[in-house]
Amino acid sequence: MVQAVIEHIEHPFARGNLTSDGVQWSAEHTTTTDAYEEVESVTITPPALGEVLEYEFGLTGAVKSSGATESVLFKWQARNRGGTWVDLHSEVTYAADASAYKEYTYSGRLKPVTNFNEVPFEVRLVIKSGGAGGENAVGKTKGSSYVKVVYSAS
């Protein structure tokens, strides 16, 4: 039996109206809580199922605070569809005086891990406010973000 290696690439974030400069962003998500909230979540469903060999990401989001005293914390996560979320990188803090949007891109390749080792799968950006001062944490995802999965199908 011959196994085929298949690569599936998607740009699933920030879909919507076309723009004059080619840069698309998702709707903003705003929160004042100190618990993580979802900015945007997508499901990646390759056309065939098989054993995942590797994932690759190029994920860009932008975050800011509504004021000058609180930080914004964020991270990208993934999981098998409906499973337990796995952090794709450690928590990032955009320090106090985060009142202007700052773009962050996280990219790289990784092998499957527990709770993130199947197709289809989900990917999301989550944010939270860094303090109790009542300022809002705001986040959005960029349309140039991509997800690639390499898997074998028989």
N, C-alpha and C positions, 0 to 999 in steps of 0.2 A: 504494500500500500504506500503510495507516494503522499507525502505531506507537503502542502503548499504554505509558504510564508506570505502573509498578507499584511499590507500596511494600509491603515485607514486614517485619514487626516480630516479634521473638521475645524471650522472657525465658528463655533456655536454661540458666542456671546454678542450682546449688544446689537441684535438685529432690529431693523426698523427702517425708517425713511432714509433715502440716499442723502448724502451731504455734499456741499460744494467743494470741500477740501479733502474728501475721502476718509475723514476720521469719524467713526461712529462710536457713541458711548451708550451704555444702557441707561435706563432711568436711574436717577439718584435714589439711594435708600438712606433714610435719616433715622437715627436712634439716639436716645438720651440714656439708655440703660448701660449698666456695666456687665451685661451678659451678651455673648455674641449673637448677632442677628444676621440673617442672610441678605446679601446685596443682590445676588443673582445666582441661580442654580440651573444647570443644564444636564440633560441625559444624553450620553453618547451611545448610540446603538448601531454598531457596524452591521453590514448586510449579512454577515455569516457569524456563527458562533464557533469558538475554538479556544485553545489554550493560549493565554496571554504570555508573550515572551518579554515585552518591554513596553513602557509608556514613555512618551516625550511630551513636554509642555513648554509653551511660551505664553505665560499668563500675565496680563497687564491690568492693573486696577489703579484707581486714583482715590485718595482719601483726603479729608480735611475736617476741621472742627468749625463750629459756628462762631467761636470766639478765640481769644488769645491765651487762655490760661490752661486749657485741658489738652491732653494728648489724645490720639486716636490709635487704637490697636487693631490689627487685622491679620488674617492668614487665609491661604488657599487650602481647601480640603477636597478629598475624593473618597468614594466608597463604591463597593459593589451596589448595584441598584437596590435601594431599600435597606441597606445594611448599616453598619457603624462607621461614622466618619473617621478618616485618617488624615492627620495634618501632613501636607506636602512640604512644609518648611516650618521652622519655629515661628512663634508669634513675633510680629514686627510692631514697633512703636514709632509713630510719627510724633515727636516730642511736642510739648506745650508750645503755644504760638503756632499751631498748625492750621491757621485760618485761611490759607491758600491751598488749592489743590496741589498735591504732589503725586506724580506717577511712580509706580513701582512695578518692575517686571521681574517675574520669577520664572526661570527656565531651566531645562535640563532633562536628563533621561533617568528613569528608575525602573528597577525590577519589581515584579509583583510582590506584595506583602500581604499579611493576614488582613482581611476585610477589604482589600483592594487588589484583587487578583482575577477578576472575571470581566467579561463583556456580556451585557451592557453595564455601564457604570455612570456615576454622577460626579460632577465637579462643581464647586461653588466657592465664592468669596464671602467671608464673614467679617464683620466689623463690630467694635464696641467702643464706648466712651471710656476714656482713661481716668475719670475722676467723678466726684460727686458734686461738682459745681453747677450742673444743670446745662452745660453746653451740649450741643448736638454733635454726634459723629456722623459724617456723610461719606458715602462711598459709591463708586460706579465702576463698571467693567468696560474694557476697550474691545472694539470689534476686531482688532487685529490679533487678539489672543487666539491661540490654536491648541489643539489636543491631537496627538497622534498615538495610535495603538498599533503594535506589531504583534500578530498572533498567528498561530498555525491552524490550519483547517485541513481535514483529510478528505 
